Each structure stands twice: as C-alpha cells, then as structure tokens.
Amino acid sequence: MKNTAIETKPHQVVIVGGGFGGLYAAKALGKTKQVEVTLIDKRNFHLFQPLLYQVATGKLSPGDISSPLRAILSAHRHVRVLMDAVIDIDPQQQQVTLTHTTLPYDTLVVATGVSHHYFGHDQWAEAAPGLKTLEDALEMRKRIFGAFEAAEKESDPERRRAWLTFVVVGGGPTGVELAGALAELAFHTLKDEFHHIDTTETRILLLEGLDRVLPPYPADLSAKAADSLKELGVTVRTQSLVTDIDDDVVTVRQGEQTEQVRAKTILWAAGVRASALGKVLAARAGAQLDRSGRVMVNPDLSLPEQPNIFVVGDLAHFAHQDLGAASPEGKQPLPGVAPVAMQQGAYIAKLIQRRLRGDDLPPFHYDDVGNLAVIGHHAAVVNMGRFKLWGFPAWLIWIFVHIYYLIEFDNKLVVMIQWLWSYFTHKGGSRLITWEESRLDEPMVVDQEPQRVERHDAPERTLGELKAPVIAES
C-alpha cells in the first residue's frame, strides 16, 4: 500500500546567544523531532559568568569555566551551532542577517545579555575594565598580577603605593566577590612570593554609591558582607560616587567631600547595559526599552505584536511577577542572574513544544532560588527568602550550588579539586602572564623618571595600554 503520510517541514527555531538562557532553550528543544534549532554565538563556547572573577584573580583557568558549545550539544541531533554575529533582524521576512548570509526562522529567541555601562563616561573603559567576558577576565588578570610585578621593581614609595592600590567600583555581588578575592590574593596567596614588597600592605578600596553593599540583599546580610570584607582587609566606602577616572586617578565624592585616589588598577563592577540587539529589536520590531536598554516583554516573554519573537535572560525586562518579600516595591524587573535565564530558556522551549501541538502555556513564573555571594576564602551570604545564612555554612552552600550549575562534568571535577587545593593551601590555580612575543624585547615602563628610561622619546605606558597578552594556563 502506498504511503500517503504528509511530511511536515520542521519548525525553524533560531536562538541568538549561547549563554544560560539560549543554551537551556537549545538543550530542551534539541531532541524534539518537529524542530530544527540553530544556535548562533560570536564565540564557540558557553561561559559560566558567575565565576569570571576567579579567572581574573588567578584561582581558576579559563577552561575551568567554559565549555565548547558543540561538545555540550553534540547529543542533540536537531541543534546546529554557528559561530557568527547577528547584525539585523527582519520580522516581516522572518529572517536574521548574519555577517555574510541570512537565516530564516519560524521562532526567534534573543538571549544576548548585557555589557558594561559607564553611565555616559565610556572613556573610563580603558582605565577601568569591566567583567562580563572571558577576555575581560584575562585583561583584569593581566593588570592585577602585572601591578604586583611592577611594584616589585619600583623604588619610589609613592609610586609603589599606587601599584599596590586596587579600586573596585560597585558594591554589588560582582564587586564584593572581586574585592574579597583580591584581599585573599594579596594578604595570603602572594605574601611569601615577593621579596622586595610586602603584599600585605596592599590597599583594596570598594566603592558603592548606595548606603550599603549588596543592595538587593536584606540589610542584615549586607552588613554581614561588609563586616566580612573589612575583616579581610578591604576598605568599604558606601554613598561614594565616582565622578572622574583619569588614567590612574579616581575622583570620589562622598557627601560634600571629594577625594582623589591614585591607583594603578581600577576595576569596574558598577553597572550594565543591554546588548546592541535590544536597539535592533526596538527599531525593527517596535520593542520598548527601559533605561538600561533592556527589552520589555509580555508575560510569555514574547514581544508585543510579535508573538514569535522572544527575549530571555539579562536582555529581558520582565516585570509581570510580584516578588513579595524579596522586593518590597512589588513588581520589579527580575534580576539579571543565571537562574532567571535558565528558567526562561526552559520555559520558551516548553512553550514552543506546546504550541506545535496546538496547546499553550500559562505565563512565565520565576521560582526564586535565592541569591548567593562569596566573600574571600571561606565566607559567604545566602538569601533564600526567609532562609538567610552567612559565614562558613553559607560558603559551603555557595560551593555546591556553583558546582551543580557548571555545565560539563569535567568542569565540575576540575573546579572542585582546584577549590579544595586552594582552601587548604591558599594557592591560586592560574597566575601566569606571558606578553605578546613582539613586546618581550621592549622594556615595560614602570612609572619611572624620564632619565631612567632607555628610549627618551617613548611615552610612559601603563599595563592597560599594552596589547592584550596571551595568558598561559597552568
């Protein structure tokens, strides 16, 4: 008997961004026969962003927190990965434009996240790098360890003090964790490794514009975090606004007082803004953006008037849920944290599957799993609704939560071993710096007087002005 079955064309899903939201959507759809998924990302790996600061401070290597997207999705036969960039979106033609081609879609999921925000002072970026990508972490690591190396060679006390001064701008989770890791590095890991400087004389200054660090957390946990940072040797200043960054001088205003702090290493953790695709969606699909450029979405994460375009993760402004005690002001946008993106990615996958069967799903609802922040070697704060914890028990919870969410088993094993080694020895995992070969034969000018520089016509260069190094993993 002749087979009269009608072959249906697979539903084409294009996912832009291989972060938590995009990856969780792709994995959930990857074994659905009626669907073909194309995941597009400018990089070929998934990055576990919550641990970037540990790469920046030498505790972990880049490979410990990143996994190749193709390897992660190798068992998902209906997913292909393209290493490319989306530069335009055409909702009428239902296609996205890549660098050299176009790609049609039936459903589009945009999950491109956020980048640094300098609040109208983009010129500060060169002097004060942020921490959102692996390249950012490697740049920070170069500057941090390069500062100690430069201080070792500096004979002038004032200049040495500038090399040993680190300013972290922003007292949110990233800034708190970064400042704590710097303290651990300076006061424990490196203290016996340099012979001409005392790394315990390092000054670490954490600046927060609001009245307490970790503003999203309950006030008592913020106070615990501040106390832990102070015990580590970090100077915490709240209600302190950065008004200018000029090379190695940070101008800080606290109330009516203004102070200039000379620091060779300035690290930015103070704000984010949405990726450029937010503006593309606004121009091409009529999306509304908030002040940070995030895309306002419907309760099902779709765009108004565009039911087949979804935005998930940090790029989405989702304000359709009352967070209760976690947000006294009621329906505030969901925070830009990994669990939100994971749940949204999984929701979109289920919604697409349901719609292909002619069904639908209730609006997205975020199951709040709480917030965690680690402070130094063995302290953390945990906020899970009514359950609040700090100190060493919170640190143990922080460890197991982060191990659980690492994507690949190899990463889980390596990171756990590295953390155990670090806990018992105070030694970091990856602290090697190699400069580009073309620069190895040039002197690294360390803020010297002109007569001490071999080439008198060469301007002084700071570490941040040198070309990006190749970082050797240990």
Secondary structure by P-SEA (a helix, b strand, c coil): ccccbbbbccbbbbbccccaaaaaaaaaacccccbbbbbbbcccccccccaaaaaaacccccccccccccccccccccbbbbccccccccccccccccccccccccbbbbcccccccccccccccccccccccaaaaaaaaaaaaaaaaaaaacccaaaaaaaabbbbccccaaaaaaaaaaaaaaaccccccccccccccbbbbbbbccccccccccaaaaaaaaaaaaaabbbbbccbbbccccccbbbbbcccbbbbbbbcbbbbccbbbbcaaaaaaaacccccccccbbbbbccccccccccccccccccccccccccccccccccccccccaaaaaaaaaaaaaaaaaaaaccccccccccccbbbbbcccccbbbbccccccccaaaaaaaaaaaaaacccaaaaaaaaaaaaaaaacccccccccccccccccccccccccccccccccccccccccccccccccc
